[in-house]
Amino acid sequence: MRTVLNACYWIDGGKGPLHFAVDFRELRLIGLDTTVEGTAAGQVAEHLPWLRDALSAKGPAASMLFLHHHVFECGIAPMDRIMCGGSAALGTLLRDHPRRPLALATGHAHRPAAGTLAGIPAYLSGSICPANPLWLGSATIPPWPIPPR
């Protein structure tokens, strides 16, 4: 991703996590890298100090937070097993911070859903890729879509 999106705003010169904080007019856009190398699961706990600083930095008080992994259960068991670990700690930070984001936008499950984290609206975005099947734990697992070749 660093090669394709060689952006000037990656922290650590693009060598560390792919976090970013960009002020756009009266809104701060914050991206928090939740990837864990070698796994499809996400984790946010080690990045919370960076997020606290990004929320507190001089600039617009209003912000939106973007993460790849979803922070609330979406009801698709295989995806919920690899959702964003540390979401409870993230919720505590956001609930207690004086500059709470207006909303959180996430992905990973490729299926739109909405929920909250610490009373903040949280959205699981759809995708241009085929959606993961909506499987709510029934005995029959829906077929997984196979992208066209």
C-alpha positions as a Python dict, from the first residue, in 0.01 Angstrom:
ca = {
    (1, 'M'): (0, 0, 0),
    (2, 'R'): (288, 236, 72),
    (3, 'T'): (415, 192, -285),
    (4, 'V'): (78, 259, -446),
    (5, 'L'): (-19, 542, -213),
    (6, 'N'): (314, 714, -156),
    (7, 'A'): (145, 996, 34),
    (8, 'C'): (321, 1281, 207),
    (9, 'Y'): (111, 1240, 522),
    (10, 'W'): (217, 889, 629),
    (11, 'I'): (377, 916, 970),
    (12, 'D'): (736, 797, 1026),
    (13, 'G'): (817, 859, 662),
    (14, 'G'): (601, 559, 569),
    (15, 'K'): (806, 308, 769),
    (16, 'G'): (574, 258, 1067),
    (17, 'P'): (200, 197, 1086),
    (18, 'L'): (-2, 359, 809),
    (19, 'H'): (-172, 614, 1034),
    (20, 'F'): (-256, 960, 908),
    (21, 'A'): (-416, 1280, 1031),
    (22, 'V'): (-508, 1540, 771),
    (23, 'D'): (-695, 1861, 837),
    (24, 'F'): (-946, 1939, 563),
    (25, 'R'): (-1105, 2277, 626),
    (26, 'E'): (-1286, 2242, 961),
    (27, 'L'): (-1256, 1864, 981),
    (28, 'R'): (-967, 1641, 1084),
    (29, 'L'): (-959, 1308, 897),
    (30, 'I'): (-779, 1042, 1102),
    (31, 'G'): (-676, 702, 968),
    (32, 'L'): (-570, 439, 1220),
    (33, 'D'): (-386, 133, 1089),
    (34, 'T'): (-540, -177, 1247),
    (35, 'T'): (-355, -440, 1046),
    (36, 'V'): (-155, -712, 1218),
    (37, 'E'): (118, -856, 1001),
    (38, 'G'): (66, -1220, 909),
    (39, 'T'): (-303, -1235, 1001),
    (40, 'A'): (-638, -1108, 877),
    (41, 'A'): (-732, -995, 1228),
    (42, 'G'): (-705, -636, 1342),
    (43, 'Q'): (-574, -477, 1661),
    (44, 'V'): (-582, -120, 1782),
    (45, 'A'): (-448, -130, 2140),
    (46, 'E'): (-85, -45, 2064),
    (47, 'H'): (-192, 254, 1852),
    (48, 'L'): (-413, 427, 2110),
    (49, 'P'): (-140, 670, 2231),
    (50, 'W'): (-95, 790, 1871),
    (51, 'L'): (-471, 832, 1832),
    (52, 'R'): (-496, 1027, 2160),
    (53, 'D'): (-229, 1265, 2029),
    (54, 'A'): (-398, 1297, 1687),
    (55, 'L'): (-730, 1385, 1849),
    (56, 'S'): (-562, 1638, 2081),
    (57, 'A'): (-335, 1808, 1827),
    (58, 'K'): (-390, 2174, 1743),
    (59, 'G'): (-635, 2213, 1458),
    (60, 'P'): (-1000, 2133, 1391),
    (61, 'A'): (-1187, 1986, 1687),
    (62, 'A'): (-1431, 1796, 1465),
    (63, 'S'): (-1293, 1469, 1330),
    (64, 'M'): (-1381, 1144, 1162),
    (65, 'L'): (-1192, 824, 1236),
    (66, 'F'): (-1123, 562, 968),
    (67, 'L'): (-1012, 204, 1043),
    (68, 'H'): (-998, -104, 824),
    (69, 'H'): (-1133, -356, 1078),
    (70, 'H'): (-1483, -317, 1217),
    (71, 'V'): (-1525, -219, 1582),
    (72, 'F'): (-1868, -370, 1653),
    (73, 'E'): (-1994, -721, 1581),
    (74, 'C'): (-2159, -739, 1241),
    (75, 'G'): (-2324, -1078, 1297),
    (76, 'I'): (-2108, -1267, 1047),
    (77, 'A'): (-1922, -1503, 1280),
    (78, 'P'): (-1607, -1560, 1069),
    (79, 'M'): (-1564, -1183, 1026),
    (80, 'D'): (-1641, -1106, 1390),
    (81, 'R'): (-1364, -1344, 1497),
    (82, 'I'): (-1112, -1123, 1317),
    (83, 'M'): (-1266, -781, 1388),
    (84, 'C'): (-1065, -504, 1551),
    (85, 'G'): (-914, -631, 1874),
    (86, 'G'): (-889, -369, 2146),
    (87, 'S'): (-1221, -210, 2050),
    (88, 'A'): (-1326, -183, 2416),
    (89, 'A'): (-1009, 15, 2497),
    (90, 'L'): (-1069, 228, 2187),
    (91, 'G'): (-1422, 295, 2309),
    (92, 'T'): (-1294, 400, 2651),
    (93, 'L'): (-1044, 642, 2496),
    (94, 'L'): (-1306, 794, 2268),
    (95, 'R'): (-1575, 815, 2538),
    (96, 'D'): (-1338, 997, 2776),
    (97, 'H'): (-1167, 1224, 2520),
    (98, 'P'): (-1289, 1585, 2502),
    (99, 'R'): (-1260, 1581, 2121),
    (100, 'R'): (-1463, 1273, 2032),
    (101, 'P'): (-1489, 1195, 1661),
    (102, 'L'): (-1819, 1268, 1490),
    (103, 'A'): (-1823, 914, 1346),
    (104, 'L'): (-1613, 607, 1276),
    (105, 'A'): (-1591, 446, 932),
    (106, 'T'): (-1465, 90, 901),
    (107, 'G'): (-1466, -192, 650),
    (108, 'H'): (-1327, -546, 639),
    (109, 'A'): (-1654, -738, 617),
    (110, 'H'): (-1746, -592, 275),
    (111, 'R'): (-2108, -556, 388),
    (112, 'P'): (-2275, -234, 503),
    (113, 'A'): (-2389, -215, 865),
    (114, 'A'): (-2423, 49, 1134),
    (115, 'G'): (-2370, 48, 1507),
    (116, 'T'): (-2205, 255, 1775),
    (117, 'L'): (-1887, 255, 1978),
    (118, 'A'): (-1889, 455, 2300),
    (119, 'G'): (-2206, 628, 2180),
    (120, 'I'): (-2038, 741, 1856),
    (121, 'P'): (-2196, 634, 1526),
    (122, 'A'): (-1985, 361, 1365),
    (123, 'Y'): (-2031, 244, 1008),
    (124, 'L'): (-1916, -71, 838),
    (125, 'S'): (-1882, 27, 473),
    (126, 'G'): (-1974, -181, 175),
    (127, 'S'): (-1719, -266, -90),
    (128, 'I'): (-1674, -285, -464),
    (129, 'C'): (-1568, -646, -398),
    (130, 'P'): (-1837, -911, -353),
    (131, 'A'): (-2002, -884, -12),
    (132, 'N'): (-1938, -1152, 245),
    (133, 'P'): (-2253, -1360, 278),
    (134, 'L'): (-2484, -1260, 559),
    (135, 'W'): (-2458, -1559, 787),
    (136, 'L'): (-2612, -1517, 1129),
    (137, 'G'): (-2514, -1856, 1270),
    (138, 'S'): (-2770, -2081, 1104),
    (139, 'A'): (-2689, -2448, 1041),
    (140, 'T'): (-2655, -2381, 669),
    (141, 'I'): (-2367, -2157, 569),
    (142, 'P'): (-2453, -1945, 265),
    (143, 'P'): (-2233, -1993, -41),
    (144, 'W'): (-1939, -1757, -66),
    (145, 'P'): (-1940, -1549, -384),
    (146, 'I'): (-1658, -1622, -625),
    (147, 'P'): (-1545, -1312, -813),
    (148, 'P'): (-1561, -1335, -1192),
    (149, 'R'): (-1234, -1402, -1373),
}
